Amino acid sequence: MIVLHRLGHAAEPFHLNSDLIVTVEACPDTVVTLATGARILVCEDPQQIARAILRWKADIRRGSLRAIRTEDLARATDHAGP
């Protein structure tokens, strides 16, 4: 999830599932259109939103790799034999 701020409510952040985002437009305010058809006006510019999405997805991939490496390490040190 990424953290955004509704236009006019900058002090109240909300979390948005970035997988639901279809488009992000600056016209001149930033409008995020979701797969549900909902449109949200936010304070962040499109570049900030794109960076937040990339960071979120990178964190997920990093976590997955850590989990895989931990499982591999556990198997490699398992001395239970066949």
Order of alpha helices (4+ residues) and beta strands (2+ residues): beta-beta-beta-beta-beta-alpha
